[in-house]
Amino acid sequence: MLYGREDEQAAVDGLLDGARAGRSGVLLFRGEAGIGKTALLDDAVVRAGQAFRVVRAAGVEYEAELPYAGLSLLLAPGLDRLGVLPGPQRRALETAFGLSDGSGPVDAPAALGPAADEGHTDERRADRLLVGLATLGLLAELATDRPLLCVMDDVQWLDRASLDALLLAARRFQAEGVALLLAARTGGASGPDEGLAERPLGLPERRLAGLSEADATRLLARRTGPGLPAATRDRLLAEAAGNPLALTELPVAAGSQAPAPGGLPLTSRLLIAFHGQVTGLPAATQTLLLVAATEEHGALDVVLPAAADLGVTPEHLAPAERCGLVAVTAERRIAFRHPLLRSAILQRAPHHQKVAAHHAVARALPDGDRRTWHLALAATAPDAGLADALERAAVRAERRGGHGGAAAYERAARLTPDRDGATRRLVLAAEAATEEGELARAEALADEAGARTDDALAHALLDQVRATAHFWRGAYPTAHRLLLDAAGTDIDPTYAARMLLQAFHAAWYAGEEPVAAVLDRLAVLPLAAGDPLAPLARHLPAAVLPALGRPAGPLPPVREAAEAARRAGAESPVDLVQLCGATLVLGRDEETAELAAELIAEARAKGTVGVMPTLQFFRAEAELFHGRHRDAELTATEGLGLARDTGQHQWVSQLTALLAYLAALDGRTDHCAELAAAALAATGPQTAAPAAGLAWARWALALLDLGQGRIGAAADRLHTLTTGPHRHHVSATRAVPDLVEAAIRLGTPERAAEPYERFARWTAAADRPWAEALRLRCQALLGPDELAEEAYRAALSRHEAAHRPFEQARTALLYGEWLRRTRRRTDARPHLRAALETFDRLAAHPWAARARTELSATGTPAPTPAAPTGTSPSPLTPQELQIARLAAQGLTNRDIAAQLFLSPRTVAHHLYKAYPKLDITSRTELPTTL
């Protein structure tokens, strides 16, 4: 029976009721040791009853550095259902759990190399994302015949890879019928993530407080009976401060003498109380308990042989069972009465006894990473063989996409007898720490390794580690300088190329001059003709330098560069991502759209989803520029979800800002402002620099102002955008025509003069009809007035050669307004009417309102907004529309789920909601409806 937890039990009941109805949900309990978290989890299992399938596990301190240790325990009951998962997800989970090794055996030492660049770091995230998606899929599969209760205790000890997978699954829960309950200790728990105790995880949570005095008194009375003296009772209540475990254990330890108030912290007193209970047991029983605590899972098949190695027999477990300290479960595991009891046993044991226990457990385990870690924990001197085994464990951890590689490499370095070998492993540890997001640890390891070697490649790689840490903190100029210097050392050109490609990314946020400096170096890098990166090194300078007003070689179609890179052995799509972005810089939007769509499809098929947010951002930009606003919204929305799931704050910011721009187009004022604010706040926990989506967010807010008549505010935002340090960004370049319009309407054309001159040079370099149309529109606005009509007509003629309906309609609107102001109302009407029809079709409501007003001013009543048609914006949400489109193509729910990284039940749920919105009753009607 639980006392004083009625609110928490009601929350659990709500979660269980939702799962019974087919909905999924999650709840996290936080609180200090002994506050009742585990009791609530136990109570939830009882409340779920036989109607639920239950899977349960707990984090273990000694396994905090073993990738997916906790998740493998939790999902073990579902491993026979792996076959239902999409191929990439199944393979990722099998590799994570050690059921297969997709990369072959690990024999050779890990090689030094440029492994910390963002593209490959994104793919590490992608591997973890696939494991998280597989976790979601497997939990959904376990919930097919009845709802599922998934319980994870001691989350503070959970390895990072398992926690990431569970969090991702929880964020994507929708209609699977899964209830996920988590519990994490606060106050003194120092697991693999030092900040977990207080860090928000983005989940619904409840913090457990101490029991009220009345409930504490009732619990104490149940524990001690009616004969407890009042003075002792009052002391115990004061000492326990409402902590249920203290109310249960302190009376046992203290008898009638409670510990004095004002002494040690409560957790320490509880540990002492458990110490006392263990100390009274026979020495052999204490040894057996130490082995059970050391083995993490308490598996009898391991604990008993290990204990026998120390001269202890199974009979020595009985005294601990009789006093209720442990129990043997149906799964043949030794379960401690409370996790703090296990901690107390480990803390009280002398060092030599713990070393002996780790050795005994290692000898009882089969070969594998767990055995290696126990041997490492027992090691007291350098050991070359053990160091080699730890390095192999680190390589396997990296292949599984989990955290833990850095810890294994570092421990291997400490156990390596020779200096050079230890230094090499420190470099590997620094690179792995960077990929795992442990930036301070990476820099400390880099400094330690750098002080031990004069090797040029090692120093270059360590500078790359430092640069990556600076990049993720937003120190882009420092990252750029470090990478440029590293690439300039006497190292292999292929390594230098990867560093320069990463330097290009950093330079993009640092300014035009750093970008040009990187591209100049890349253009002359002596790469062999057959080097996989050579086509990229040639294409990027040719695509970007002309946009900066600098000379460059000829620019062939991007597809030629991509195909040449593939033929040379480039890793696709990872190595080809920057081609999409660079092609946009000089206005080759149609090439970007085509290549990005191809690479996204390839990424879906291969499961390399870490690069998808980047590719989807570039594709959404291209779709937006072509006037396919709904397609851009679908692409950006999916990319945003994946970016959030993989922790890619840069692309969370960029994609959110792009969605803000789309909201500005159709006049969703509040939504646009909310999205822009979210984009500017998406900087990551360790970043002090402005958000990556700053330029797009500024353009979004400026377009909103311009469309709603706030011309002064629009001009201010646009002038800052087009003259600031990010003026070379795609959004800033494309925003110049908006600045020209705002400046002219304000009567301050001089504010747009310099940006327009740069824009004119850019359009000449871009050599695209639509770009020339925009330049001519600007020219018409800037005057002189007697040349305006010729410029407007020329602009409209260029628009006809490129399907960009929104910009064509804006040119028609401005021309119609100019004609009306010159008293040529009859001539103005067809242009204003065409603009209005386009704006209505695109749901660009502010612009439609302006066109309608202008048309009415010509003396012709403006038509009312058209009724919704098949080309009008859909009543469906972006995810519903995306699912409905795939269903209309004939894909099954399982096929759609695999493509969109959802569960089949969630797909069915969205289709069920979409049908009434479309006024249909089955998927067979979708092809004629969408």
N, C-alpha and C positions, 0 to 999 in steps of 0.2 A: 504494500500500500504506500502511495506517495502522499506526502503532506504538503500543502501550500503550492501545488503546481497545477491548479485547475486551469489557469489561462494557457499554460504551455500544452497541457493535455488537449484543450479545445483546439489549439492550433494544429496539433498532430491529427486530431479527428477530422479537421477540415481538409488536411492534406490527403488523408486516407479516403475521405468521401469523394474528393476530386478524382483520385485514381480509380475508384469503383465506377465513376461515370465516364472513364476514358480520358480524363485530363491528367497531365503530368505536372508535378510541382516539386519544390525543394525547400528545405528549411534547415538552417544552421543554428545550433545551440553553441553559445560561447559562455565561458565562465571559468572561475578558478578551480583548482584541483578539489575534488570532493563535493562540489556544489550540487551535483545530482544529474549531470549530463548523461552518464551511462545508464542511470536508473530510468531516465526518460526514454532512452532508446530501447531498453528492455521492455518498458511499459508499452511502447509503440508496437513492438513485435506481438505482445499479448493482445493488444487492441485490434491488430490486423487479423489475427485468428487464421483459421484454415482457408478463408476466402482468398488470402494473398499468398503468392510465392515470396519467400524472403531470402535475400542474399546479404551476407554480413561479413565485414572485415574491420581491421583496426590498423592504424599506423604503428610502427615499431621503431624505436630510437636507432637501433643498430642497423636498420635497413634504410635509413633516411637517404643514403647515398647510392642505393641500388635502384636503378631506373625500373619503374613499373612493378616493384615488389608488392606494393599494396594493391594495385589494380589487378594483378594476376590472382591474388587471393580472392578478391571480390567477385571476379568474373569466372572463376574456376567452374562453377556449376553450369555455365553456358558454353563452355568450349566445344561441346559436341555439336553446337549449332553454328559454328563459324562458316560453314558452307553457304549460309543464306546471305552473307555480307557481300557487297560488291568487291571485285577482285583486289583493287588497290588497298581498300580498307582491311580486307582479310589478311593480305600479305603483311601489311603494316603491323597488325595486332600479333600475327604469328611471329614476326621478327622481334617485336617488343617483348614477347613472353618467352623468347628463346626456343619456340617450337620449330623455327626454321631460321636459316641464315642466308638471306637473299644475296649476300655479297661473297659467299664462299668462306673458306676457313681463314682464321686470323693467325698467321705464322710469322710473317716478316715484321720488323719494327715499324712503327708508324713513321712516315716520312714528313719532314718539314715541308711546308708549302703554304701558299696564300689561301688559307681556309676560312679566314675571318671576314671576307667581303660580304656585303649585305645580301647579294643574290643567293649565295650558298647558305648564309645564316637563315634566310627566308625558307630555304628548303629544309633545314633542320626543323624550323617551325612547322613546315608542311607535314613532315613525318609525324610530328606530335599531333598536328591537327587530324591527320588520318586516323591515328590511334584514338583520339577523342571521338571522331565520327563513328569509328567502329564500336567504341564503348556505347554510344547512343544506340547504334543499330542492334547490338547484342542485348542491351537492356530492353529495347522495344520488342525484340524477338522473345525474350523471356516473359514478356507481359502479354503475349498473344492469346493464351488460353485463360488467364486470370491476371488480375492486377499484381504489380510487383512492388514490394517494399525493399528498398536498397538502403542499407545502414552502414555508415562508415564512422567509427569512433577514433579518437586520438588523431585527429587530422593534423595537429601540430607536428606529429612525427611522420606524416606521410611523405614519401619521396616526391620531389617536385613534378616529375613526369606523370605520376599517378594523379596528383592533385590537378594538374593542368587538364588531363583527360576528363576527369570528373566534372571540372568546372565548365569545360566546353560542352559536354553532354548536357549539363544542367541549363546552360544558357540557351540551348537549342530544343529543350523540352517543349512539346506542344500537346499532342494528342496521343501519347503512347500508353497512358495508364500506368505511369511509373511515379512512385513517391520516393524521393531521395531525402534521407535524414543524415545530417552530419553533426559532429560534435568536436569542438576544438578547445583546448585548455588555454587560458590566458594567465598572465602573471607568472613569469619564471620559466615557461617552456621555451627552449631554444632549439627548435628543430632545424631542418635544412634551410628554411626561410625564416631568418631572424625576426622579420617584421610581421609574420603571419598572425601573431597573437592579437594584433590590433589593426592589421591592414584590411580595408574593405575588400571583400571578394565579389561584390556585385550580386550577392544572393540575399533573399529574405532571411533575416536572422533574429534571434532573440538572445539577449544577455540575461543569464540567470543570476539573480540576486540571492542573498541569504534568506532563509525562512523568517517569517514573522515570529515574534516572541511566543505567540500562542501555538503556532505550528511546531516551533522548535521544542517547546515544552512537551507537547504530545509525543513527538518522536523520541525524545529523551526518556520519557516515562515508559514507552513501549520497549526501549532498549534495556533499561535498568530495573524496571518493576517499581512497585509502590514504596519500597523501603528506603529509597535514597534520601539522606538527610537534606533538609532545605538549604543549608549553607553550601553543601557540596553541589547540589543542583544549581544554585545560583552561580557558583564559580564556573561550573561546566558550561552553562548557558552563555556567560560572559566570554569565556575563552573561545567557544565555538563560533560565536558571532553569526549564528544562523546557518553554518555550514553542516549539511547533513552527515557527511563522512566524519567530521569532527565529533558530532553528537553521538555517532555510533562507536568510534574507535577510542576517543580519549578516556571514556569511563573504563574501558577494558585495560588500558595501559596504566591509568593512574589509580585505580581502585577508589579509595575514598579521599585520595590526595590529588586534587587536580593541579596541573602545572600553574605556576604563579602568573598572574596577569602581567602584561607588559614585557614578556620575554621574547622568544624567537617568533618569526612570522608563522602563521598558521600552518602553511605547507611544511615548514621545517619541523614543527611540533608533531605533525602527523607522521612524517618520516621517522622521527624518533619513536613515536608510539609503535609503528610497525617494526622498527629495529628491536624494540623490547620483546615483541611477540616472537620474532624469529630467533633471537638470542636464547630463549628458553628451550629451543628444540635441540635434539641430539646433533652432534657435529656432522655426522654423515647426512642427516636430513638437510642441514644448512647447505652442505656441498651440493646435494641434488637440486635444491631450490636455486642455487647460484647457476648451475648448468641450465636449468629450465629457463631462468631469466635471460641467460646469455644467448640461448638458441632462438630468440625472437618469437617463434610460433609455438614453442612448447610441445613440439611434435614428439610423441613417445618413441617413435622409430629412430629418432636422432638422440633425444635426451637420455634414454636408458643406456644405449651403447657408450655414449660419451661419459655418463656417470660411472659406468662399469670400468672405463679406462682409468678413472680416478679412485677405484676401489669401493664404489658405492653400489648397492643392490636395489632392485625395485621396492623391496620391503621398507626401505628407509623413507619412502614417500608417505607412508601411513600416518606418522605423527602430524604431519602438516595437513593431511586430509581431515584427521579427527578434530583438529582445532579450527577447521574451516578456512585456513589460509589459501588452500588450493582445492581444485576439483578436477577430475578427469572427465572430459566431455565425450559425447558419443563419437566425435571425430578423432578420438584418441589424442587429444591435446591436453596439456596441463594448463588450466586457466586459473590465474591469480584472482583473488577476491576483488582486488582493485588495482588499477595500473600503478598507483603510488607504492603498493607493496612490492611490485617488481622493481621500481626505481630504488626503493629503500634497500633491497637486497644487493643490487648492483653497486650502490654508493657505499655500503658498509663493508664490502669485501676488500681486503688488502690487495695491492697491485699484483703480487705474485699469484694469488688465488685466481684473479680475473684472467691473467695470462694463461694459467693452467686450464681454466675453463674454456677459453677460446681455442687453445690447442686441441683439447678433447673434442669439442664440437666440430672443429675442422676435420679431424680424423674420422668422425662419424658421418660426415657429409660426402656425397659423391663429388667428383671433380666439377668445378663450375665457379661462377662468380661469387656465390655465397661462401664457398670454402676459401676462396682467395681472400675475401675480405676478413674472415675470421683469422686467417693466418697473418694478415697485415696488422690487425689489431693486437695480435699476440707478439709481433716482432719487436725485439729490443736492440737489434743491431742491423747494419746493412746486409742485404741478402739479394744477390744478383738474380737468382732464379725466381724469387718471389716478386722482385721488381718487374721482371719480364712478364710474369703472369698478370700483374696489376695493369701493365700497359695493354696487354691483350684484352683485359676486361674493359679498359677505357675505350679501346677501338670498338668493341662490341656495343658499349653504351652509346657511342656516337652513331653507329649504324642503326641502332634502334630508335634514334631520334630523341633519346631521353637525356635528362640531366644526369650528372654523375661522372662524366668523362674527366672534368677538371679535377675533381677530388681524387680520382684514381691515378691520373697522370702525376699529380703533385705527390701523392703518397709513394708512387713508384720512384719519383725523383729522390725522395728522402731515403729510400732503401737502396739506391743505386751506388755501388762502391766507387766507380770511376767518375771523375769530374765531368768529362765531356758528355758521357751518357746521361748523367743527372741534369746537365744544362739543357740537353736536347729535350728531355722530358718536361723541364720547367717551361720551355718555349711552347710545347704542345699543351701544357696545362693552361698557360696564359691564353692561347688561342681558343681552347675549349671553354674557358671561363667567359670569354667575350661572347661566344655563341650562346652561352647559357644566360647571358644578361647580367652576369656578376662583374660589373665594370670595375669597381674598386679592387676586387680580388685579382682581376686580370692585370690591372696596372701594377699592383704590388708584385705579382709573379714576373711581369715583364721587367721591372726594375731589378729584381733579384737575378733573373737570368742574364740580363744585359751586363751586369757587373762581373759575370763569370766567363765571358767569351769575347773574342775579337772577330768572330766569323761574320762576314758581311751579310750573308743571307739571313743569319739568325737576327742580326740587328735590324735588317729591313723588315722582317716579319714582326719583330717586337714593336717597331714603329707603326706597323699596320694595326697591331693590337691597340696601341695607344690612340691611333687615329680613329679607329672604330668606336672606342669609348668616348672620345671627344665628339664624334659625329652624333652618337645617340644622346649626348647631353646638349646638343645644339651648338657646340663650339665649331662651326663649320670652317672658318678660316684656319684654325689650328689643325683640324683634321686634314684640310687640303694641303697645308704646308708639310705636315708630317708624311703624307702619302707621296707628295711630289719629291721630297728629299729621299724617301725610301726607294722610289722607282729610279732615282738617279744614281744609285750605288752600283757597284760592279756585280750585278746579279743577272740571272737568265732573263732575256727579253720577255718570255712568256709570263714570268712572275711580275716583271715590271708592268706589262700590259694590264694584268688584273688590278694592280695597284692604281694605275692611271685611270682605269674605268671606274674604280671606286672613288678616286679623287675627283673625277668629273661629277659624280653625284654630290659630293661635298661642295664642290665649287659652284654648283648650280644655285645653292642657297647662300653662297658667299658673295657673288657679284660677277659682273661681266668679265673683268680682267682675270680673275682666277679661272673662269671657264676657258677663256682664250689661251691662258698659259698651259692648261692641261692638254687642250686639243692640239696646240702647236707641238708639244712633246710627243703626243700620241701619233701624230702624222709622220714623224721622222723616226719612230721607234724601229729598229732593225729586226722586225719579225720575219721569220722564214715564210716563204710563199705558201707553204702548206700548213702553217700554224692555224689552229682553229679560231684564234682571236684576230688574225690578220684582216679578214673582211670587215670586222667591227671597227678595228683601228683605222681603217681607210674610210669607212662610211661616216662615222661620227663627225670628224672634222669637216668633211664635205657637206654634211647636212646642217651643221650648227654655225660654223664660222661665218658663212654669208649672212645669216640672220643677225650677226653682230656687226655687220658692215666690214668684214675682213675677207681677204681673198682666200680661195680654197679651190681644190681640184673639182673635176666634173662630178655630178651627183647622179649615179645610175639609180634605177628603181630599187627600192628597198628589198624587194623579193630576190633580186640577184645577189645582194649581200647575204641575205638569210640562207639562200640555197648554197652559196659558196662556203659559208661557215659550217653548214651541216655536212657538206662533202668533206670538209677538212677535219671533222670530228668534234665540232662544238656541241656542248650539252644543250639540247633543245627540250623545253623552251627557255631554260634558265639563262643561258648565255645570250639569247636573242632579245631579251626584254628591252634593253636600252635602244635597240633599233626602232621600236615603236614610238618611244618618246622623242627620240631625235628627229624622226621623220615629221612629227607634228610641228617642230620648231620652225621649219621652213614652209609650212602650209601644205604638206603632202597628206592631207587628212584622209583622202580615199585610200592611200597606201597603208596608213596606220590602221584604218578600220578593217581592211582585208587581212593584214598580217596579225593584228591582235585577235580577230575572230578565230583565225587558224591556230594560233598558239594557245588560246583559251581552250579550244576543243582538244588539243594535244595534252594540255595540262590536266583536263578532266579525265582523259583516257589513262594517262600515266599515274595520276594521283599526285602530281607535283603542284599542289594547290597553293603552296606558299607564294608563288609568283602571281597568282591570279588577281589579287587586289591591285597590283601594279598594272597588269595588262588590262584589267577592267576599267581602271581609271583612264588609261589612254584611249580605250575603245569608247568609253562614255563621252569623252571630250570630242572624239571624231563624230559620234552620233549626234551630239548636241550641235556641232558646227554645221552638220548637214540638215538640221531642222527636224531630226527624228527624236523629239523630246521625250516621248514615252519610252522609246527603246533605251535612251540614255538613262532614264530614271530606273528602269529595270536593271540595267547593267551595273549602275553605281550602287543600287541598293544591295544587290547580291555581293558585290565587292566589299562594301562596307561591313556586312556581316562577317565575311571571311577575314577582313583586316582586324576586326575586333577579336575574333576567335583566336587569331595568331599573334595578337599583341603588337601589330604593326601600326604604331601610333601615327607615323608619318602619313600612311595611307588612310587611316581613319580620318585624319584632319582633311586631307585632300578630297576624299570622296564625300565627306559631309559638306564641305564647302561647295563642291559641284552640285550637290542636291539643293543647297541653299540658292544657288543661281537658278536652278530649274523652278524652284518655288517663287523666285522673283519674277520669272517670265510670266507666270499666270496669276501673279498678284496675291499670293498667299502670304500676306504681310507678317503675321505672327510666326508662321512656320518658318519663313525665310530668316527672320531674326533669331529664332531659337536654333536653327541649324548653323547659322553663321557663328553664334556664340559658342556652340558645341565644337565647331571646327577650330576656333581659336583657343579653346581650352584643351584640345586633344594633343598635348605635348609630351606625354609620357612622364613617369614618376621622377626621372632623373634629368629632365631637360629644362634649361632656363631660357633658351632661345625662343623667338616667336614661332608659332605653329607653322608647319609646312604648308597648310592651306590658307595662309594669310592673304596671298594675292587673289585667289578665287573668292575668298570670303569678302574682300573689299569690293571686288567687281560685282558680286551678288548684291550687296547692300547698295552699291551705287546704281545698279540697274533698277532695283526696287524704287529708289528715290527718283530716278529719271522717269520711270513709267508712271509714277504717281504725282509727278509735278513738283517734287522738291529739288529744284534744279541746282540751287546753291550747294546743298549737301552733296548731291551727286557730283558736281564739279570738283568739290574739295576732295572727295574720296578718289575720284578718277585721276586727278592731278598727282596726288600722293602715289598712286599705284603706278602711273606711267612715267614718273620721273625718279622714283626711288631706287633702291639697290636691287629690286627684283624686276626692273623694267624689261629685262630680257625674257622673263617667263612667258609662256604661251598665253596665259590669261591677260597679262599686262599688255602684250603686243596687240591682241585682238580687241582690247578695250579702248584703244585710241580713237576709233570712230565715235564711241559714246562720249569721250571727253570733248571732241570737236563739237558735237551737237550741243552738249551742255554749255560749253564756253560761248558758243554763238548765241544761244538763247539767253545767256546772262549778259551779253554785250561785252565780253572780255576775250576776244579771239586770241589775244597774245598769250593766254595761258596754254593754248593748244599748239602754239607755233612749233616749238622744238620737238614735242612728241610726234606731231604730224610729219615733220621732215624725216625723222627716223622711220616712221611708218611708211612713208613713200619709198625710202630706200629698201625697206623690207619687202614691200609689194613687188618692186622691180626684181629683187633677188628670188622671190617666191615664184614669179611668173605663172600666176594662176588667174583665170578670168574673174573668179569671185573676189579675189584680193584686189584686183584692179578696179572692180566695181565699187568696193568700199573706199578705195582711195579717191575715185571720181566723186563719190558722194561727199566725202570730206572737202574736196576741192570746190564742189558746188556750194557747200555751206560757207566756206571761208571767203568766197568771192574772187573777183568782183562780180556784182550782181548781174551784169550784162552777159556774163559767161556761164551763169548758173544753169540755165536751161540746157545748154549743150552738154554740160557735165552730167546733169541728171539723166538725160536721154542716153548718153553713152554708158552710164552706170547700169541703167535698166537693160540695155542691150547686152552687156557683159553678164548680168544676172541670168539671162535666158540660157546661157551656156553651162550653167552649174545649178543643180537643184539645191538651193539654200533658201527655202520659202520665207523664213522669218526675216532674214536680212533683206531679201528682195521686197518684202512687204514694207519694211521700214523705209527703204529708199523710195518706194511708191508713195508712202505717207508723207515723207518730207517734200517730195516733188509736188504732191497734191496741195500741201499746205502753202508751198511757195506760189503755186499757180493761183490759189484763192487769194493770197495776200496781194497779188498783182492784178486782181479783179478779173481773172479768167476762170470764172466759176464753172462754166461748161466744160472747159478742158480739164479742170481739177477732178470732176466727179468720177470718171472711169478709174483714175489712179487711186482715189480714196476708196472707191467701192471694191477694187481688187485687194487693196490692203486690208480692208475690213473683213472680207471673206476669208483671207488667209489667217488673220489673227483669230477670228472666230473658230476656224477649223483647228488651229493649234491651241485653242483655249488660252491664248495670251490676253487675258482679260483687260489689264490696264491699257494695253496698246489698242485693243478693239474699242474700248471706251473713247480713247482719244480720236481714233479714226471716225467713230460714229459721230462725235461732236463736230469734227471738221466737215464731214459730209452733210450734216444738218445745216451747217453754216453756209453751205453753197446754195441753200434753198431747196434741197431735195431731202425729204424725210428719210432718215436712215432706217434700214430694215431692222427688225428685232432680231436678237440672237437666234441662230438656227437651232432647230431641235436636234438632239443627239443623233448621230449617224454612226455607221460602222467605222468611220475614220475619226470620230470624236473620241475624246478621252474615255477610257474604260471605267465603268463603275467598280471594277475590281481593285483590290490592293495590288501593289507590285508583285508580291509573292503569288497571290491567286492568279494573276494574269500570266505570270511566267509558267506556272503549273498548267493552267488551262491551254496555253499555246502548245506545250509539249504533249499534252493529252490529245489535242487536236491533230497532232502529227501521227497519232497511233501508238505512242509509247504507253507501256503499262505503268501502273503505280510504282512498281519496284524499279523499273527503268528510270522513271522520273526522280525517284528518291535517290538513286545512285548519282544522277547528274547534278542534282541540287543539294546533295549532302544532307538529306532529311530522312526520316523514317517513312516507310510506305503508309503507315497509319496516318501520319501527318499529311501526306499527299492526299489521301482519301478525304480527310477532314476538310482540307481547303477546297477540293472539288465540290464537296457537299455544300459548302457555303457559297461557291461561285454559281452553281446552277440557278438558284432563284434570282440572283442579281442579274443574270443574263436572260431570265425568263425561259429557261429550258429545263428538261428533266433528265437528260442523260448525256454522256460524253459523245455519243454519235452525232449530236447536234452541234458540237463545238466547231467543226470545220466551217460550217456555214454561218456561224454567229460571230466569230472573232475577226 
